[in-house]
Amino acid sequence: MPETCTPTYIEPINQQQQALVIEKTRQYIELASDFYARPFKNIDVLFNLSGRNAGMYRVCGQQRWIRYNPYIFARYFTDGLHTTVPHEVAHYVTDRLYSLKKIRPHGIEWKNVMHVLGAKPQVTGNYSLAGIPQRRQKRYAYQCECRQHQISAIRHRRIVNKQAKYYCKQCKQLIEAVADSF
């Protein structure tokens, strides 16, 4: 009888490791405060990010927080402390210095802050996601004159609700749903 392959999932980082990530986040914020000679408040740090991203800086009204992916940190803990943490803190600092509406997410201002924090201004990490739980979106088949497209559930819903139309980049024709793909 053949063996069944069940994927082995990585355990998320523990509370002690989370405390280290929070402390490192605070240290980078303090470093930026010292360099720019202005106080940057400590912000909430959450470990509830899933999927492909290692970290994310969020703003909602007057609230600001950083979310980290506890599974990616579990696999790449040291690298996360030295790349992901300053990356997200740099987003926070550039937001407070310039406002996110006035700058590009990974523009020159963000790169300059990354240098201040002593980190390489890398936009994305190159991590293997094997064993890391990921959300998978359903795909829908659509057709144009030259080929078939697989579009995400989000784009499909926008088309169905008449909120958007999408065109093929090659033939420039409107893509339409393949009847048997639902």
N, C-alpha and C positions, 0 to 999 in steps of 0.2 A: 504494500500500500504506500503511495507516495506521501512524503511529508508535506504538510501545508506550511507555507511561508507566512508567518505573521510578523509584521514590522515591529522592531523593538524601538520603543519611544524613549527619549531622554527624559529624565526627571527634571523639573524646573529647579532653579537655584533655591537654596534654603534661606531661612531668615537671617542667618549670620552673613551669608553672601549678599543678601539684599541690603543689609546694614552697611556693608563695605561699599556697595554701589552708591547708596545714598550719601555716604561720607565723601566719596570721590566726587560726586556731583557737587556737593557743598564746597569742596576744596577748589574746584574749577570756578565756581561762582565767586568765591572769595578772591581768587587770583585775578579775575576780571575786575572785581571791585577795586582792588589795589592798583591795577594798571590804569584804569580809567578814572581813578580818584573820585568815584561815586559809588554809593551803596546799591547793590543789586540784592533784592530780597531773596531768601531761600524760597523755593517753590515746592509744591507737592511732587513726589516721585511715586509712580505707580508701577506695578509689575503685572499688568494685565494686557499687554500687547501680544497678539498672536499673528501667525502668518509669516511672511518673508522679511518683514522689517525688524531690525534689531532695536530701534528706538524711534520715538516720535515726540516732537514738541508741539503742544496744543495750546490754543488760546480760545476762550469762550467768554466774551464780554470782558470783565476785569479779571477773570480767573486765568491762571497759567499753570501748566503742569507738564511734566515729562513722563512719558510712558516707555517702559522697557519690556522687551520680550524675554521672559525668564527662561525659556527653552534655549534660545540662541546664546544667552549669557551662560547657561549651564555648559554648553559645548565649547564656547570661546570666551571664557571668563576674563582672562588676562587681556586679551585683545579688546574685548568690550570696554574694559576700564580705560584703556589708552586710546581707543578710537571712537566708539559709540558715545561714551559719556561726554567727551569734549565736543563732539559733533552736535549733540543736542543742546548742551550748555551754550554753544556758539549761536545757535538759533535763538535761544532765550535772550542772550546779551544783545544780539543785533536787533531783536524786536524792541528791547528797552532803549537802545541807543538811537535807532533810526525809524522804527515802526515797520512792521512787516509789509504794509501796503505800499511803502515807498521804495522797497529794494527787492532784488531777486533772491529766491531762497538760498542759493549757493553762489551768490555774486561776490564781488570784490570785498564788500563789507564783512560778509561771513568768513571769507578766506583770511582777511586780516585778523579777525578775532581768533580764528583757529591758530594762526601763528602766535598770537599773544598767549594762547593757552599751551603752546608748545606741542601742538599736534599737526600732523599732515592734513591739509585740506582735501581729504578724500570725500567724494559725494556718496559712494556706496561701498559696502563691504563685499568681499568675495567669499561667502560662506557656503559650505555644503549644508543643505537643509535636510539631509537624510536623518530620519528619526525624530524630526521636529514636526509636531502636529501643524497641519496647514488646512485652511478652509479652501475648499474647491468649489468654484462656481460652475453651474450648469452652462453648457454652450448650446447655441442654436444654429442650425444650418440656414444660411442665406445665399442667394445666387445673384450674380450680375451677368453681363454678356460674356465675360472671359473666364470666370472661375467660380468656385464655391468658397464661401467665407464661413468661419465659425465665430459667432459673436457672443459676447458675454450676456448673462441674464439681465444685467443692468441696461445695456444698450437695447436688448430685445424689448424690455419693458418700456423704454422710452419710445420705441417705434410703435408698439401696440397702443400706447396712450397718446400717440400723435404729438409727442413732445420733441421728436427729432427725426431727421432723415440722414442716412449714411450712404456715402458714395464710394465706389471702388477707386483706389488710388491709381490703378493701372488704366482702366478703360473709362473712368470718370462717370460710369453709369450708376443709377440708383440700385442699391442692393435690396432684394425682396426675399421674403421667407420662402423656404422650400416647404411645400405643403405637408410632406410626411415627416417633418422633423419635430413635430410637437407631440 
